[in-house]
Amino acid sequence: MAIGEFGGTPAVPVGNGLLLSTPLYWLYEMSHVALNPSRALADATRLFFKNPVNPLYFTTVGKSIAAACEVFERSTRRYGRPEWRISSTPVGGERVPVNISNVWERPFCRLIRFERAFERRPRRPQPRLLIVAPMSGHYPTLLRGTVEAFLPNHDVYLTEWRDARTVPLSEGRFDLDDYIDYVISMLHALGGDTHVVAVCQPAVPVMAAVAVMEAEADPYVPLSMVLMGGPIDTRVNPTVVNTLAERRGMEWFRHNVITKVPFPHPGFMRDVYPGFLQLNGFVTMNLDRHIEAHRDLFLHLVRGDGDSAQKHKEFYDEYLAVMDLAAEYYLQTVETVFVRHALPRGEMKHRDRPIDPSRVRRVALLTIEGEYDDISGVGQTEAAHQLCVNIPAERRAHWLQPGVGHYGVFNGSRFRAEIAPRIADFVLSMNENGRSRRSVPVGRSANSGAARARETV
C-alpha cells in the first residue's frame, strides 16, 4: 500500500471551502484538460507519419517523430479502469468459457465471480476461493495473473473495489471498520466452505474479520486463510514504506495527501487520497527505471519492434491506471497498521470491540512472503503465526519464495510455477478435513453468527 513515498507534495490547505480544500485536485484536472489539444495534435502527427502513403514513413526521421508523439500522448493521457480480458481457462486439457458476473455489491465494492461454463464438471474438487484484492490505488485487474493461475482448479471470486471519486457523498463514508464488515458480509453471502486469499494490504483486515467471526462462533468462517505479502507486523524488518509512516506522522498525511473530489465527478466533495498523488509516489520510488522504460519504448517504436513495444504498453496500461481512496479508510489504515502497529500489539479494535487473533481456531493459515519484498519485509506476514497461536500446527504453513519481490509474490512466472501450486495444495488439503471443524465450540452459540449473516447479506 502506497502511503505517500513521494515526500515533496505541496501541502493542501485545511478548510471546508471549495477553493480552500481542493486546489491540488482542481489544478490537476485543469492541467489535464489544458493538455487535451496537445495530445490531439500529437496523435494526429503520429498518424500522419505512420501512414505508408507518406514518403517520410520509411525514414528514420519519420519514425522518430511518430514514436516521440506516441510516447508523449501515452505519458500524458488518463488511464481508465482496465478490462479483465479473461474469456476462457484450461480445465482438464480443454478450454472452458469464463463468464464474469456480480454476486454481491455495496457502495464501495462489488464481489465478482469468474464462473466457468462446464459441459462436464471435473472430478477433481473445485474449492471456492475468495481473493481479496488490495485497495491501494491500482485497480483489482492488477491481479489478472493471480486469477488466471487459480481458475483451472478453483471456483474464483474477487473483490472489485470502486474508485472513491465515483461514489456519491450521499453513500456515506468508508473506513477500515467498513472494510472488515464488507469481508464478513461477503463470506456470509458465499454461504460457507470458502477459502480466503488476502493479497498484500488486505492481510490485516482479513485477519481481523476472521478473528471477529471466530469470537462470535460464526458458522461462515472460511476453511483457510492465505496471507500473501501482507503488513501484519511492520515492526519486523521495516522497509522504507514502514519507516516513512512513523517518521511523517498522521498530521503530515492529513495535510499533504488528502483533498476533495472536484466537480463534475460523482464523488464531488468527498475526502480522498487521489490516484494521481499515489501514482506520483509509485513512479518516484523507481524513477530511473520508468524513464529507461519509456526510452526503450521510443527505440522499439523507431525500430519497428512491435512485440517489445506491446509488452511495454500492456504493462503501463495497467500500472498507470489508478483510483482514488476514501480518506477515512486510508488514514485509519496508515495509523492502525504502520504507525501504531495495533494488531500485533493487541490494540486493534473493530467497532470499539477488541480484535483477538488468538480466538482463531477453526481456520487454517498459510503465509507467503517474497525474499526481496521491499514493501512488506520478510517476517512481517509470517508474524501472523505468532498471533494466531491456537491454530493447530498441522493446519498452518509458511513459505518464503526465493528470488521475488513484492509483485512476484502474486504474479509472474515464479508465482505460477512455485507459489500458486503450493496455495492450491494447501487449500485442497484443508477443503475436506476443514469441514469437520464446523461444529461450534463448547459454550458458544451459532446464533450470533447466523444473526449477523441475516443482517449483512
FIGU-384857 format. One record per residue (C-alpha): residue in one letter; residue number from 1; x, z, y. Coordinates in steps of 0.05 Angstrom, whole numbers, plus 5000, padded with zeros to 4 digits. Layout:
BEGIN
aa | i | px | pz | py
A | NUM | X | Z | Y
...
***
This chain:
BEGIN
aa | i | px | pz | py
M | 1 | 5000 | 5000 | 5000
A | 2 | 5030 | 4979 | 5067
I | 3 | 5029 | 5038 | 5114
G | 4 | 5059 | 5007 | 5177
E | 5 | 5130 | 4989 | 5157
F | 6 | 5140 | 4946 | 5218
G | 7 | 5153 | 5004 | 5266
G | 8 | 5153 | 4964 | 5331
T | 9 | 5078 | 4954 | 5343
P | 10 | 5055 | 4967 | 5414
A | 11 | 5011 | 5029 | 5419
V | 12 | 4936 | 5019 | 5422
P | 13 | 4906 | 5060 | 5480
V | 14 | 4859 | 5115 | 5458
G | 15 | 4787 | 5108 | 5483
N | 16 | 4717 | 5086 | 5467
G | 17 | 4710 | 5029 | 5516
L | 18 | 4713 | 4958 | 5490
L | 19 | 4772 | 4936 | 5534
L | 20 | 4809 | 5002 | 5523
S | 21 | 4803 | 5007 | 5448
T | 22 | 4811 | 4936 | 5423
P | 23 | 4863 | 4899 | 5466
L | 24 | 4910 | 4885 | 5408
Y | 25 | 4857 | 4852 | 5365
W | 26 | 4829 | 4814 | 5425
L | 27 | 4898 | 4788 | 5442
Y | 28 | 4908 | 4765 | 5371
E | 29 | 4841 | 4729 | 5369
M | 30 | 4855 | 4695 | 5436
S | 31 | 4925 | 4673 | 5416
H | 32 | 4897 | 4644 | 5351
V | 33 | 4844 | 4605 | 5389
A | 34 | 4895 | 4582 | 5440
L | 35 | 4937 | 4552 | 5385
N | 36 | 4879 | 4510 | 5357
P | 37 | 4895 | 4448 | 5399
S | 38 | 4969 | 4452 | 5379
R | 39 | 4951 | 4459 | 5305
A | 40 | 4904 | 4399 | 5311
L | 41 | 4957 | 4357 | 5345
A | 42 | 5009 | 4377 | 5293
D | 43 | 4962 | 4359 | 5236
A | 44 | 4946 | 4291 | 5268
T | 45 | 5020 | 4278 | 5278
R | 46 | 5034 | 4295 | 5205
L | 47 | 4981 | 4247 | 5181
F | 48 | 5008 | 4192 | 5227
F | 49 | 5079 | 4198 | 5200
K | 50 | 5056 | 4205 | 5127
N | 51 | 5015 | 4141 | 5130
P | 52 | 5050 | 4087 | 5087
V | 53 | 5027 | 4035 | 5138
N | 54 | 5073 | 4068 | 5189
P | 55 | 5145 | 4039 | 5181
L | 56 | 5173 | 4108 | 5200
Y | 57 | 5141 | 4136 | 5137
F | 58 | 5200 | 4112 | 5097
T | 59 | 5254 | 4140 | 5144
T | 60 | 5286 | 4208 | 5146
V | 61 | 5263 | 4217 | 5218
G | 62 | 5190 | 4203 | 5200
K | 63 | 5193 | 4250 | 5140
S | 64 | 5226 | 4305 | 5182
I | 65 | 5173 | 4301 | 5236
A | 66 | 5117 | 4303 | 5185
A | 67 | 5149 | 4362 | 5149
A | 68 | 5160 | 4400 | 5214
C | 69 | 5088 | 4390 | 5235
E | 70 | 5063 | 4414 | 5167
V | 71 | 5107 | 4477 | 5168
F | 72 | 5082 | 4493 | 5239
E | 73 | 5009 | 4483 | 5220
R | 74 | 5015 | 4526 | 5158
S | 75 | 5053 | 4581 | 5194
T | 76 | 5001 | 4588 | 5249
R | 77 | 4935 | 4580 | 5211
R | 78 | 4889 | 4636 | 5189
Y | 79 | 4884 | 4640 | 5114
G | 80 | 4816 | 4657 | 5085
R | 81 | 4798 | 4691 | 5020
P | 82 | 4829 | 4651 | 4962
E | 83 | 4787 | 4627 | 4904
W | 84 | 4796 | 4656 | 4834
R | 85 | 4807 | 4587 | 4802
I | 86 | 4793 | 4616 | 4733
S | 87 | 4745 | 4569 | 4696
S | 88 | 4767 | 4580 | 4624
T | 89 | 4812 | 4621 | 4579
P | 90 | 4842 | 4612 | 4509
V | 91 | 4808 | 4654 | 4456
G | 92 | 4827 | 4646 | 4383
G | 93 | 4861 | 4579 | 4394
E | 94 | 4806 | 4546 | 4434
R | 95 | 4787 | 4543 | 4508
V | 96 | 4726 | 4584 | 4527
P | 97 | 4689 | 4574 | 4593
V | 98 | 4691 | 4633 | 4641
N | 99 | 4634 | 4649 | 4689
I | 100 | 4644 | 4698 | 4747
S | 101 | 4583 | 4739 | 4765
N | 102 | 4565 | 4802 | 4805
V | 103 | 4544 | 4862 | 4764
W | 104 | 4545 | 4917 | 4818
E | 105 | 4550 | 4917 | 4893
R | 106 | 4558 | 4964 | 4952
P | 107 | 4573 | 4950 | 5026
F | 108 | 4649 | 4953 | 5017
C | 109 | 4657 | 4927 | 4946
R | 110 | 4626 | 4887 | 4891
L | 111 | 4642 | 4890 | 4817
I | 112 | 4651 | 4822 | 4785
R | 113 | 4652 | 4804 | 4712
F | 114 | 4693 | 4747 | 4682
E | 115 | 4643 | 4730 | 4628
R | 116 | 4667 | 4686 | 4572
A | 117 | 4616 | 4638 | 4544
F | 118 | 4628 | 4644 | 4469
E | 119 | 4599 | 4596 | 4419
R | 120 | 4623 | 4643 | 4364
R | 121 | 4644 | 4714 | 4382
P | 122 | 4714 | 4731 | 4358
R | 123 | 4723 | 4781 | 4301
R | 124 | 4776 | 4820 | 4340
P | 125 | 4745 | 4876 | 4382
Q | 126 | 4739 | 4858 | 4455
P | 127 | 4748 | 4923 | 4494
R | 128 | 4714 | 4929 | 4561
L | 129 | 4766 | 4932 | 4617
L | 130 | 4752 | 4954 | 4688
I | 131 | 4810 | 4932 | 4733
V | 132 | 4811 | 4970 | 4799
A | 133 | 4846 | 4924 | 4848
P | 134 | 4887 | 4952 | 4906
M | 135 | 4851 | 4959 | 4972
S | 136 | 4915 | 4949 | 5010
G | 137 | 4910 | 4888 | 5054
H | 138 | 4912 | 4830 | 5005
Y | 139 | 4850 | 4802 | 4971
P | 140 | 4838 | 4820 | 4898
T | 141 | 4855 | 4748 | 4878
L | 142 | 4927 | 4773 | 4881
L | 143 | 4911 | 4798 | 4811
R | 144 | 4893 | 4729 | 4785
G | 145 | 4952 | 4731 | 4736
T | 146 | 4932 | 4801 | 4713
V | 147 | 4861 | 4778 | 4698
E | 148 | 4886 | 4716 | 4662
A | 149 | 4932 | 4758 | 4618
F | 150 | 4875 | 4803 | 4594
L | 151 | 4818 | 4753 | 4588
P | 152 | 4834 | 4725 | 4519
N | 153 | 4822 | 4792 | 4485
H | 154 | 4781 | 4835 | 4534
D | 155 | 4715 | 4837 | 4570
V | 156 | 4743 | 4840 | 4641
Y | 157 | 4711 | 4869 | 4703
L | 158 | 4746 | 4875 | 4770
T | 159 | 4733 | 4907 | 4838
E | 160 | 4727 | 4857 | 4896
W | 161 | 4737 | 4898 | 4959
R | 162 | 4706 | 4869 | 5022
D | 163 | 4742 | 4854 | 5086
A | 164 | 4722 | 4911 | 5133
R | 165 | 4713 | 4864 | 5192
T | 166 | 4655 | 4831 | 5154
V | 167 | 4618 | 4897 | 5143
P | 168 | 4569 | 4914 | 5199
L | 169 | 4578 | 4982 | 5232
S | 170 | 4507 | 4999 | 5211
E | 171 | 4531 | 5003 | 5138
G | 172 | 4568 | 5068 | 5155
R | 173 | 4640 | 5089 | 5145
F | 174 | 4684 | 5084 | 5083
D | 175 | 4737 | 5134 | 5065
L | 176 | 4776 | 5159 | 5005
D | 177 | 4717 | 5202 | 4982
D | 178 | 4673 | 5140 | 4983
Y | 179 | 4726 | 5102 | 4943
I | 180 | 4723 | 5156 | 4889
D | 181 | 4647 | 5153 | 4889
Y | 182 | 4649 | 5078 | 4881
V | 183 | 4695 | 5083 | 4819
I | 184 | 4649 | 5135 | 4787
S | 185 | 4587 | 5093 | 4802
M | 186 | 4620 | 5031 | 4771
L | 187 | 4636 | 5069 | 4708
H | 188 | 4564 | 5092 | 4704
A | 189 | 4539 | 5021 | 4715
L | 190 | 4582 | 4997 | 4657
G | 191 | 4549 | 5048 | 4612
G | 192 | 4610 | 5078 | 4578
D | 193 | 4660 | 5052 | 4527
T | 194 | 4703 | 5027 | 4584
H | 195 | 4778 | 5027 | 4596
V | 196 | 4801 | 5031 | 4669
V | 197 | 4865 | 4999 | 4695
A | 198 | 4888 | 5020 | 4765
V | 199 | 4938 | 4973 | 4797
C | 200 | 4983 | 5007 | 4848
Q | 201 | 4945 | 5043 | 4904
P | 202 | 4881 | 5058 | 4864
A | 203 | 4920 | 5102 | 4816
V | 204 | 4906 | 5164 | 4858
P | 205 | 4831 | 5154 | 4869
V | 206 | 4821 | 5131 | 4797
M | 207 | 4855 | 5194 | 4770
A | 208 | 4814 | 5235 | 4819
A | 209 | 4749 | 5201 | 4797
V | 210 | 4765 | 5214 | 4723
A | 211 | 4782 | 5287 | 4739
V | 212 | 4715 | 5295 | 4776
M | 213 | 4678 | 5264 | 4717
E | 214 | 4713 | 5308 | 4667
A | 215 | 4698 | 5370 | 4708
E | 216 | 4624 | 5352 | 4703
A | 217 | 4627 | 5334 | 4629
D | 218 | 4605 | 5264 | 4649
P | 219 | 4589 | 5223 | 4586
Y | 220 | 4612 | 5159 | 4621
V | 221 | 4685 | 5178 | 4629
P | 222 | 4730 | 5119 | 4609
L | 223 | 4761 | 5117 | 4540
S | 224 | 4830 | 5107 | 4571
M | 225 | 4863 | 5105 | 4639
V | 226 | 4922 | 5058 | 4653
L | 227 | 4960 | 5071 | 4717
M | 228 | 5008 | 5016 | 4740
G | 229 | 5059 | 5027 | 4794
G | 230 | 5017 | 5079 | 4830
P | 231 | 5038 | 5133 | 4880
I | 232 | 5015 | 5194 | 4841
D | 233 | 5072 | 5237 | 4868
T | 234 | 5111 | 5204 | 4924
R | 235 | 5160 | 5263 | 4927
V | 236 | 5194 | 5234 | 4865
N | 237 | 5247 | 5182 | 4883
P | 238 | 5216 | 5169 | 4951
T | 239 | 5220 | 5097 | 4977
V | 240 | 5225 | 5072 | 5048
V | 241 | 5149 | 5067 | 5050
N | 242 | 5143 | 5141 | 5029
T | 243 | 5193 | 5169 | 5078
L | 244 | 5165 | 5128 | 5136
A | 245 | 5097 | 5161 | 5129
E | 246 | 5127 | 5230 | 5132
R | 247 | 5172 | 5213 | 5190
R | 248 | 5119 | 5179 | 5232
G | 249 | 5064 | 5230 | 5223
M | 250 | 4989 | 5217 | 5226
E | 251 | 4983 | 5212 | 5302
W | 252 | 5031 | 5153 | 5303
F | 253 | 4987 | 5116 | 5254
R | 254 | 4923 | 5132 | 5292
H | 255 | 4952 | 5107 | 5357
N | 256 | 4993 | 5047 | 5333
V | 257 | 4956 | 5013 | 5276
I | 258 | 4883 | 5029 | 5286
T | 259 | 4839 | 4985 | 5330
K | 260 | 4768 | 4960 | 5334
V | 261 | 4740 | 4895 | 5307
P | 262 | 4724 | 4848 | 5365
F | 263 | 4663 | 4804 | 5375
P | 264 | 4638 | 4759 | 5341
H | 265 | 4658 | 4788 | 5273
P | 266 | 4601 | 4822 | 5235
G | 267 | 4640 | 4887 | 5236
F | 268 | 4643 | 4887 | 5312
M | 269 | 4668 | 4955 | 5339
R | 270 | 4687 | 4982 | 5270
D | 271 | 4754 | 5020 | 5269
V | 272 | 4802 | 4983 | 5224
Y | 273 | 4874 | 4974 | 5205
P | 274 | 4874 | 4899 | 5218
G | 275 | 4902 | 4849 | 5169
F | 276 | 4948 | 4815 | 5218
L | 277 | 4985 | 4880 | 5231
Q | 278 | 4991 | 4891 | 5156
L | 279 | 5018 | 4821 | 5147
N | 280 | 5069 | 4835 | 5202
G | 281 | 5092 | 4895 | 5160
F | 282 | 5094 | 4855 | 5095
V | 283 | 5136 | 4799 | 5126
T | 284 | 5185 | 4841 | 5166
M | 285 | 5204 | 4881 | 5104
N | 286 | 5237 | 4817 | 5078
L | 287 | 5241 | 4773 | 5139
D | 288 | 5304 | 4735 | 5118
R | 289 | 5272 | 4717 | 5052
H | 290 | 5209 | 4689 | 5085
I | 291 | 5249 | 4649 | 5136
E | 292 | 5291 | 4620 | 5080
A | 293 | 5228 | 4603 | 5040
H | 294 | 5199 | 4563 | 5098
R | 295 | 5265 | 4528 | 5110
D | 296 | 5264 | 4508 | 5037
L | 297 | 5192 | 4483 | 5045
F | 298 | 5215 | 4438 | 5101
L | 299 | 5271 | 4410 | 5059
H | 300 | 5226 | 4400 | 4998
L | 301 | 5176 | 4361 | 5041
V | 302 | 5231 | 4317 | 5071
R | 303 | 5260 | 4302 | 5002
G | 304 | 5191 | 4290 | 4971
D | 305 | 5198 | 4347 | 4921
G | 306 | 5123 | 4356 | 4913
D | 307 | 5127 | 4407 | 4856
S | 308 | 5171 | 4456 | 4893
A | 309 | 5130 | 4448 | 4957
Q | 310 | 5066 | 4460 | 4919
K | 311 | 5092 | 4524 | 4888
H | 312 | 5110 | 4549 | 4958
K | 313 | 5041 | 4532 | 4984
E | 314 | 5005 | 4566 | 4927
F | 315 | 5045 | 4630 | 4937
Y | 316 | 5036 | 4633 | 5012
D | 317 | 4963 | 4613 | 5010
E | 318 | 4954 | 4679 | 4973
Y | 319 | 5007 | 4721 | 5008
L | 320 | 4985 | 4704 | 5079
A | 321 | 4911 | 4717 | 5065
V | 322 | 4898 | 4788 | 5088
M | 323 | 4838 | 4832 | 5102
D | 324 | 4823 | 4890 | 5148
L | 325 | 4819 | 4961 | 5120
A | 326 | 4769 | 5013 | 5143
A | 327 | 4807 | 5062 | 5187
E | 328 | 4778 | 5124 | 5155
Y | 329 | 4800 | 5103 | 5086
Y | 330 | 4869 | 5081 | 5108
L | 331 | 4885 | 5144 | 5148
Q | 332 | 4857 | 5191 | 5095
T | 333 | 4898 | 5156 | 5042
V | 334 | 4962 | 5159 | 5082
E | 335 | 4952 | 5233 | 5097
T | 336 | 4930 | 5253 | 5027
V | 337 | 4979 | 5212 | 4986
F | 338 | 5040 | 5201 | 5029
V | 339 | 5042 | 5259 | 5078
R | 340 | 5010 | 5320 | 5044
H | 341 | 5022 | 5299 | 4971
A | 342 | 4956 | 5333 | 4959
L | 343 | 4943 | 5310 | 4887
P | 344 | 5008 | 5335 | 4855
R | 345 | 5005 | 5399 | 4897
G | 346 | 4935 | 5414 | 4871
E | 347 | 4905 | 5410 | 4942
M | 348 | 4865 | 5345 | 4938
K | 349 | 4790 | 5351 | 4945
H | 350 | 4730 | 5306 | 4936
R | 351 | 4670 | 5324 | 4979
D | 352 | 4702 | 5392 | 4991
R | 353 | 4709 | 5405 | 4916
P | 354 | 4779 | 5414 | 4887
I | 355 | 4805 | 5359 | 4841
D | 356 | 4838 | 5387 | 4779
P | 357 | 4873 | 5335 | 4735
S | 358 | 4883 | 5388 | 4681
R | 359 | 4809 | 5381 | 4666
V | 360 | 4822 | 5312 | 4638
R | 361 | 4819 | 5319 | 4562
R | 362 | 4779 | 5261 | 4532
V | 363 | 4814 | 5203 | 4568
A | 364 | 4877 | 5172 | 4540
L | 365 | 4932 | 5159 | 4591
L | 366 | 4983 | 5103 | 4597
T | 367 | 5030 | 5097 | 4656
I | 368 | 5071 | 5035 | 4673
E | 369 | 5130 | 5030 | 4722
G | 370 | 5180 | 4977 | 4744
E | 371 | 5255 | 4991 | 4743
Y | 372 | 5265 | 4961 | 4813
D | 373 | 5199 | 4980 | 4845
D | 374 | 5213 | 4992 | 4919
I | 375 | 5141 | 5012 | 4936
S | 376 | 5125 | 5064 | 4883
G | 377 | 5192 | 5092 | 4860
V | 378 | 5209 | 5106 | 4787
G | 379 | 5177 | 5170 | 4765
Q | 380 | 5120 | 5170 | 4816
T | 381 | 5069 | 5142 | 4767
E | 382 | 5097 | 5179 | 4706
A | 383 | 5082 | 5244 | 4744
A | 384 | 5010 | 5235 | 4722
H | 385 | 5030 | 5263 | 4654
Q | 386 | 5053 | 5328 | 4686
L | 387 | 4985 | 5335 | 4720
C | 388 | 4941 | 5316 | 4661
V | 389 | 4971 | 5369 | 4616
N | 390 | 4911 | 5375 | 4569
I | 391 | 4912 | 5304 | 4543
P | 392 | 4939 | 5307 | 4471
A | 393 | 5008 | 5278 | 4462
E | 394 | 4984 | 5225 | 4414
R | 395 | 4937 | 5199 | 4467
R | 396 | 4988 | 5188 | 4522
A | 397 | 5046 | 5140 | 4533
H | 398 | 5094 | 5116 | 4587
W | 399 | 5131 | 5050 | 4595
L | 400 | 5187 | 5034 | 4644
Q | 401 | 5194 | 4958 | 4648
P | 402 | 5266 | 4936 | 4658
G | 403 | 5283 | 4882 | 4708
V | 404 | 5219 | 4880 | 4750
G | 405 | 5200 | 4904 | 4819
H | 406 | 5132 | 4925 | 4845
Y | 407 | 5098 | 4857 | 4839
G | 408 | 5127 | 4846 | 4769
V | 409 | 5090 | 4908 | 4744
F | 410 | 5024 | 4870 | 4745
N | 411 | 5043 | 4796 | 4749
G | 412 | 5095 | 4746 | 4727
S | 413 | 5128 | 4726 | 4662
R | 414 | 5153 | 4795 | 4642
F | 415 | 5085 | 4824 | 4655
R | 416 | 5053 | 4772 | 4609
A | 417 | 5106 | 4778 | 4555
E | 418 | 5121 | 4853 | 4554
I | 419 | 5073 | 4895 | 4596
A | 420 | 5004 | 4863 | 4582
P | 421 | 5013 | 4865 | 4505
R | 422 | 5031 | 4939 | 4509
I | 423 | 4970 | 4954 | 4550
A | 424 | 4927 | 4913 | 4503
D | 425 | 4954 | 4951 | 4442
F | 426 | 4943 | 5018 | 4475
V | 427 | 4872 | 5001 | 4496
L | 428 | 4855 | 4974 | 4427
S | 429 | 4883 | 5035 | 4392
M | 430 | 4842 | 5081 | 4436
N | 431 | 4779 | 5038 | 4434
E | 432 | 4753 | 5063 | 4367
N | 433 | 4784 | 5132 | 4357
G | 434 | 4769 | 5148 | 4430
R | 435 | 4694 | 5145 | 4419
S | 436 | 4698 | 5207 | 4374
R | 437 | 4714 | 5250 | 4435
R | 438 | 4648 | 5232 | 4469
S | 439 | 4618 | 5298 | 4449
V | 440 | 4611 | 5345 | 4508
P | 441 | 4659 | 5405 | 4507
V | 442 | 4630 | 5472 | 4485
G | 443 | 4599 | 5509 | 4542
R | 444 | 4587 | 5447 | 4584
S | 445 | 4525 | 5405 | 4593
A | 446 | 4520 | 5329 | 4597
N | 447 | 4460 | 5336 | 4644
S | 448 | 4504 | 5337 | 4706
G | 449 | 4538 | 5271 | 4687
A | 450 | 4473 | 5238 | 4668
A | 451 | 4441 | 5260 | 4733
R | 452 | 4498 | 5232 | 4772
A | 453 | 4491 | 5167 | 4735
R | 454 | 4419 | 5161 | 4756
E | 455 | 4437 | 5175 | 4828
T | 456 | 4493 | 5126 | 4834
V | 457 | 4473 | 5066 | 4791
***
